[in-house]
Amino acid sequence: SDLKVTLIDAQQAQVSFTQNYRATQFKSLDRKTLVWAMRDGRWQIVEETTGK
């Protein structure tokens, strides 16, 4: 697994990984980066970027 978690601060984390997506007529291999933030006592995704 190439999952990488980086704490930005006590309330935010950045998570990067490779996503291998396959459907009936589509497939892609992309690098995903998610920014998670603690809001109202729970972690939520606040940003998502995709690149090759």
LUMMIPA-153088 format. One record per atom (N, C-alpha, C, O): residue in three letters; z, x, y; atom name. Coordinates in nm, 2 decimals. Layout:
# LUMMIPA-153088
<r r="ALA" up="Z" east="X" north="Y" a="CA"/>
...
***
This chain:
# LUMMIPA-153088
<r r="SER" up="0.00" east="0.08" north="-0.12" a="N"/>
<r r="SER" up="0.00" east="0.00" north="0.00" a="CA"/>
<r r="SER" up="0.00" east="0.09" north="0.12" a="C"/>
<r r="SER" up="0.06" east="0.19" north="0.13" a="O"/>
<r r="ASP" up="-0.07" east="0.04" north="0.23" a="N"/>
<r r="ASP" up="-0.08" east="0.12" north="0.35" a="CA"/>
<r r="ASP" up="0.00" east="0.05" north="0.46" a="C"/>
<r r="ASP" up="-0.03" east="0.07" north="0.58" a="O"/>
<r r="LEU" up="0.09" east="-0.03" north="0.43" a="N"/>
<r r="LEU" up="0.17" east="-0.11" north="0.53" a="CA"/>
<r r="LEU" up="0.26" east="-0.01" north="0.61" a="C"/>
<r r="LEU" up="0.33" east="0.08" north="0.55" a="O"/>
<r r="LYS" up="0.25" east="-0.02" north="0.74" a="N"/>
<r r="LYS" up="0.33" east="0.06" north="0.83" a="CA"/>
<r r="LYS" up="0.40" east="-0.02" north="0.93" a="C"/>
<r r="LYS" up="0.34" east="-0.10" north="1.00" a="O"/>
<r r="VAL" up="0.53" east="-0.01" north="0.94" a="N"/>
<r r="VAL" up="0.61" east="-0.09" north="1.03" a="CA"/>
<r r="VAL" up="0.67" east="0.01" north="1.13" a="C"/>
<r r="VAL" up="0.74" east="0.11" north="1.10" a="O"/>
<r r="THR" up="0.65" east="-0.02" north="1.26" a="N"/>
<r r="THR" up="0.71" east="0.06" north="1.37" a="CA"/>
<r r="THR" up="0.79" east="-0.03" north="1.46" a="C"/>
<r r="THR" up="0.74" east="-0.13" north="1.51" a="O"/>
<r r="LEU" up="0.92" east="0.00" north="1.47" a="N"/>
<r r="LEU" up="1.00" east="-0.07" north="1.57" a="CA"/>
<r r="LEU" up="0.97" east="-0.03" north="1.71" a="C"/>
<r r="LEU" up="0.97" east="0.08" north="1.74" a="O"/>
<r r="ILE" up="0.93" east="-0.13" north="1.79" a="N"/>
<r r="ILE" up="0.91" east="-0.11" north="1.93" a="CA"/>
<r r="ILE" up="1.04" east="-0.10" north="2.01" a="C"/>
<r r="ILE" up="1.06" east="-0.01" north="2.09" a="O"/>
<r r="ASP" up="1.12" east="-0.20" north="1.98" a="N"/>
<r r="ASP" up="1.26" east="-0.20" north="2.03" a="CA"/>
<r r="ASP" up="1.34" east="-0.30" north="1.94" a="C"/>
<r r="ASP" up="1.29" east="-0.34" north="1.83" a="O"/>
<r r="ALA" up="1.46" east="-0.34" north="1.98" a="N"/>
<r r="ALA" up="1.54" east="-0.42" north="1.89" a="CA"/>
<r r="ALA" up="1.49" east="-0.56" north="1.87" a="C"/>
<r r="ALA" up="1.52" east="-0.63" north="1.77" a="O"/>
<r r="GLN" up="1.40" east="-0.60" north="1.95" a="N"/>
<r r="GLN" up="1.34" east="-0.74" north="1.95" a="CA"/>
<r r="GLN" up="1.19" east="-0.74" north="1.91" a="C"/>
<r r="GLN" up="1.14" east="-0.85" north="1.89" a="O"/>
<r r="GLN" up="1.13" east="-0.63" north="1.89" a="N"/>
<r r="GLN" up="0.99" east="-0.63" north="1.85" a="CA"/>
<r r="GLN" up="0.95" east="-0.52" north="1.75" a="C"/>
<r r="GLN" up="1.01" east="-0.41" north="1.75" a="O"/>
<r r="ALA" up="0.85" east="-0.55" north="1.67" a="N"/>
<r r="ALA" up="0.80" east="-0.46" north="1.57" a="CA"/>
<r r="ALA" up="0.65" east="-0.47" north="1.56" a="C"/>
<r r="ALA" up="0.60" east="-0.58" north="1.58" a="O"/>
<r r="GLN" up="0.59" east="-0.36" north="1.53" a="N"/>
<r r="GLN" up="0.44" east="-0.36" north="1.51" a="CA"/>
<r r="GLN" up="0.42" east="-0.33" north="1.36" a="C"/>
<r r="GLN" up="0.48" east="-0.24" north="1.30" a="O"/>
<r r="VAL" up="0.33" east="-0.41" north="1.30" a="N"/>
<r r="VAL" up="0.30" east="-0.40" north="1.15" a="CA"/>
<r r="VAL" up="0.15" east="-0.38" north="1.14" a="C"/>
<r r="VAL" up="0.07" east="-0.46" north="1.19" a="O"/>
<r r="SER" up="0.11" east="-0.27" north="1.07" a="N"/>
<r r="SER" up="-0.03" east="-0.24" north="1.05" a="CA"/>
<r r="SER" up="-0.06" east="-0.23" north="0.90" a="C"/>
<r r="SER" up="0.02" east="-0.18" north="0.82" a="O"/>
<r r="PHE" up="-0.18" east="-0.28" north="0.86" a="N"/>
<r r="PHE" up="-0.22" east="-0.28" north="0.72" a="CA"/>
<r r="PHE" up="-0.37" east="-0.30" north="0.71" a="C"/>
<r r="PHE" up="-0.43" east="-0.35" north="0.80" a="O"/>
<r r="THR" up="-0.42" east="-0.27" north="0.59" a="N"/>
<r r="THR" up="-0.56" east="-0.30" north="0.56" a="CA"/>
<r r="THR" up="-0.57" east="-0.44" north="0.49" a="C"/>
<r r="THR" up="-0.50" east="-0.46" north="0.39" a="O"/>
<r r="GLN" up="-0.65" east="-0.53" north="0.54" a="N"/>
<r r="GLN" up="-0.67" east="-0.66" north="0.47" a="CA"/>
<r r="GLN" up="-0.80" east="-0.66" north="0.40" a="C"/>
<r r="GLN" up="-0.91" east="-0.64" north="0.47" a="O"/>
<r r="ASN" up="-0.80" east="-0.69" north="0.27" a="N"/>
<r r="ASN" up="-0.92" east="-0.71" north="0.19" a="CA"/>
<r r="ASN" up="-0.94" east="-0.86" north="0.17" a="C"/>
<r r="ASN" up="-0.87" east="-0.91" north="0.08" a="O"/>
<r r="TYR" up="-1.02" east="-0.92" north="0.24" a="N"/>
<r r="TYR" up="-1.04" east="-1.07" north="0.24" a="CA"/>
<r r="TYR" up="-1.17" east="-1.10" north="0.16" a="C"/>
<r r="TYR" up="-1.28" east="-1.04" north="0.19" a="O"/>
<r r="ARG" up="-1.16" east="-1.19" north="0.07" a="N"/>
<r r="ARG" up="-1.28" east="-1.24" north="-0.01" a="CA"/>
<r r="ARG" up="-1.28" east="-1.39" north="-0.02" a="C"/>
<r r="ARG" up="-1.18" east="-1.45" north="-0.05" a="O"/>
<r r="ALA" up="-1.39" east="-1.45" north="0.01" a="N"/>
<r r="ALA" up="-1.41" east="-1.59" north="-0.01" a="CA"/>
<r r="ALA" up="-1.55" east="-1.61" north="-0.08" a="C"/>
<r r="ALA" up="-1.61" east="-1.51" north="-0.11" a="O"/>
<r r="THR" up="-1.59" east="-1.73" north="-0.11" a="N"/>
<r r="THR" up="-1.71" east="-1.76" north="-0.18" a="CA"/>
<r r="THR" up="-1.83" east="-1.69" north="-0.12" a="C"/>
<r r="THR" up="-1.91" east="-1.62" north="-0.19" a="O"/>
<r r="GLN" up="-1.85" east="-1.70" north="0.01" a="N"/>
<r r="GLN" up="-1.97" east="-1.64" north="0.07" a="CA"/>
<r r="GLN" up="-1.94" east="-1.54" north="0.18" a="C"/>
<r r="GLN" up="-2.02" east="-1.51" north="0.27" a="O"/>
<r r="PHE" up="-1.82" east="-1.49" north="0.18" a="N"/>
<r r="PHE" up="-1.78" east="-1.39" north="0.28" a="CA"/>
<r r="PHE" up="-1.68" east="-1.30" north="0.23" a="C"/>
<r r="PHE" up="-1.59" east="-1.33" north="0.15" a="O"/>
<r r="LYS" up="-1.69" east="-1.17" north="0.27" a="N"/>
<r r="LYS" up="-1.58" east="-1.07" north="0.24" a="CA"/>
<r r="LYS" up="-1.58" east="-0.97" north="0.36" a="C"/>
<r r="LYS" up="-1.67" east="-0.95" north="0.43" a="O"/>
<r r="SER" up="-1.46" east="-0.92" north="0.38" a="N"/>
<r r="SER" up="-1.44" east="-0.82" north="0.48" a="CA"/>
<r r="SER" up="-1.32" east="-0.73" north="0.45" a="C"/>
<r r="SER" up="-1.23" east="-0.77" north="0.38" a="O"/>
<r r="LEU" up="-1.33" east="-0.61" north="0.49" a="N"/>
<r r="LEU" up="-1.22" east="-0.51" north="0.48" a="CA"/>
<r r="LEU" up="-1.19" east="-0.46" north="0.62" a="C"/>
<r r="LEU" up="-1.27" east="-0.39" north="0.68" a="O"/>
<r r="ASP" up="-1.07" east="-0.51" north="0.67" a="N"/>
<r r="ASP" up="-1.04" east="-0.48" north="0.81" a="CA"/>
<r r="ASP" up="-0.90" east="-0.42" north="0.83" a="C"/>
<r r="ASP" up="-0.81" east="-0.44" north="0.74" a="O"/>
<r r="ARG" up="-0.88" east="-0.36" north="0.94" a="N"/>
<r r="ARG" up="-0.75" east="-0.31" north="0.97" a="CA"/>
<r r="ARG" up="-0.68" east="-0.41" north="1.06" a="C"/>
<r r="ARG" up="-0.74" east="-0.45" north="1.16" a="O"/>
<r r="LYS" up="-0.56" east="-0.46" north="1.02" a="N"/>
<r r="LYS" up="-0.49" east="-0.56" north="1.10" a="CA"/>
<r r="LYS" up="-0.37" east="-0.49" north="1.16" a="C"/>
<r r="LYS" up="-0.30" east="-0.41" north="1.10" a="O"/>
<r r="THR" up="-0.34" east="-0.54" north="1.28" a="N"/>
<r r="THR" up="-0.21" east="-0.50" north="1.35" a="CA"/>
<r r="THR" up="-0.15" east="-0.63" north="1.40" a="C"/>
<r r="THR" up="-0.21" east="-0.70" north="1.48" a="O"/>
<r r="LEU" up="-0.03" east="-0.65" north="1.36" a="N"/>
<r r="LEU" up="0.05" east="-0.76" north="1.41" a="CA"/>
<r r="LEU" up="0.17" east="-0.71" north="1.49" a="C"/>
<r r="LEU" up="0.23" east="-0.61" north="1.46" a="O"/>
<r r="VAL" up="0.20" east="-0.78" north="1.60" a="N"/>
<r r="VAL" up="0.32" east="-0.76" north="1.68" a="CA"/>
<r r="VAL" up="0.41" east="-0.88" north="1.65" a="C"/>
<r r="VAL" up="0.38" east="-0.99" north="1.68" a="O"/>
<r r="TRP" up="0.53" east="-0.85" north="1.60" a="N"/>
<r r="TRP" up="0.63" east="-0.95" north="1.57" a="CA"/>
<r r="TRP" up="0.74" east="-0.94" north="1.68" a="C"/>
<r r="TRP" up="0.77" east="-0.83" north="1.73" a="O"/>
<r r="ALA" up="0.80" east="-1.05" north="1.72" a="N"/>
<r r="ALA" up="0.90" east="-1.06" north="1.82" a="CA"/>
<r r="ALA" up="1.01" east="-1.15" north="1.77" a="C"/>
<r r="ALA" up="0.98" east="-1.26" north="1.71" a="O"/>
<r r="MET" up="1.14" east="-1.12" north="1.80" a="N"/>
<r r="MET" up="1.25" east="-1.20" north="1.77" a="CA"/>
<r r="MET" up="1.26" east="-1.31" north="1.88" a="C"/>
<r r="MET" up="1.28" east="-1.27" north="2.00" a="O"/>
<r r="ARG" up="1.24" east="-1.43" north="1.84" a="N"/>
<r r="ARG" up="1.25" east="-1.54" north="1.94" a="CA"/>
<r r="ARG" up="1.33" east="-1.66" north="1.88" a="C"/>
<r r="ARG" up="1.30" east="-1.70" north="1.77" a="O"/>
<r r="ASP" up="1.43" east="-1.70" north="1.95" a="N"/>
<r r="ASP" up="1.52" east="-1.81" north="1.91" a="CA"/>
<r r="ASP" up="1.58" east="-1.78" north="1.77" a="C"/>
<r r="ASP" up="1.59" east="-1.87" north="1.69" a="O"/>
<r r="GLY" up="1.61" east="-1.65" north="1.74" a="N"/>
<r r="GLY" up="1.68" east="-1.62" north="1.62" a="CA"/>
<r r="GLY" up="1.59" east="-1.60" north="1.50" a="C"/>
<r r="GLY" up="1.64" east="-1.59" north="1.39" a="O"/>
<r r="ARG" up="1.46" east="-1.60" north="1.52" a="N"/>
<r r="ARG" up="1.37" east="-1.58" north="1.41" a="CA"/>
<r r="ARG" up="1.25" east="-1.50" north="1.45" a="C"/>
<r r="ARG" up="1.21" east="-1.49" north="1.57" a="O"/>
<r r="TRP" up="1.19" east="-1.42" north="1.35" a="N"/>
<r r="TRP" up="1.07" east="-1.34" north="1.38" a="CA"/>
<r r="TRP" up="0.95" east="-1.42" north="1.38" a="C"/>
<r r="TRP" up="0.92" east="-1.51" north="1.30" a="O"/>
<r r="GLN" up="0.86" east="-1.40" north="1.49" a="N"/>
<r r="GLN" up="0.74" east="-1.47" north="1.50" a="CA"/>
<r r="GLN" up="0.63" east="-1.37" north="1.54" a="C"/>
<r r="GLN" up="0.65" east="-1.27" north="1.61" a="O"/>
<r r="ILE" up="0.51" east="-1.40" north="1.49" a="N"/>
<r r="ILE" up="0.39" east="-1.32" north="1.53" a="CA"/>
<r r="ILE" up="0.35" east="-1.36" north="1.67" a="C"/>
<r r="ILE" up="0.33" east="-1.47" north="1.70" a="O"/>
<r r="VAL" up="0.34" east="-1.26" north="1.76" a="N"/>
<r r="VAL" up="0.31" east="-1.28" north="1.90" a="CA"/>
<r r="VAL" up="0.17" east="-1.22" north="1.94" a="C"/>
<r r="VAL" up="0.12" east="-1.26" north="2.04" a="O"/>
<r r="GLU" up="0.12" east="-1.14" north="1.85" a="N"/>
<r r="GLU" up="-0.01" east="-1.08" north="1.88" a="CA"/>
<r r="GLU" up="-0.07" east="-1.03" north="1.75" a="C"/>
<r r="GLU" up="0.00" east="-0.98" north="1.66" a="O"/>
<r r="GLU" up="-0.20" east="-1.05" north="1.73" a="N"/>
<r r="GLU" up="-0.28" east="-1.00" north="1.62" a="CA"/>
<r r="GLU" up="-0.41" east="-0.94" north="1.66" a="C"/>
<r r="GLU" up="-0.48" east="-1.01" north="1.74" a="O"/>
<r r="THR" up="-0.44" east="-0.82" north="1.61" a="N"/>
<r r="THR" up="-0.57" east="-0.76" north="1.64" a="CA"/>
<r r="THR" up="-0.63" east="-0.72" north="1.51" a="C"/>
<r r="THR" up="-0.56" east="-0.68" north="1.41" a="O"/>
<r r="THR" up="-0.76" east="-0.72" north="1.51" a="N"/>
<r r="THR" up="-0.84" east="-0.68" north="1.39" a="CA"/>
<r r="THR" up="-0.94" east="-0.58" north="1.43" a="C"/>
<r r="THR" up="-1.01" east="-0.59" north="1.53" a="O"/>
<r r="GLY" up="-0.96" east="-0.47" north="1.35" a="N"/>
<r r="GLY" up="-1.06" east="-0.37" north="1.37" a="CA"/>
<r r="GLY" up="-1.11" east="-0.32" north="1.24" a="C"/>
<r r="GLY" up="-1.05" east="-0.35" north="1.13" a="O"/>
<r r="LYS" up="-1.22" east="-0.25" north="1.24" a="N"/>
<r r="LYS" up="-1.28" east="-0.19" north="1.12" a="CA"/>
<r r="LYS" up="-1.21" east="-0.06" north="1.08" a="C"/>
<r r="LYS" up="-1.25" east="0.00" north="0.98" a="O"/>
***
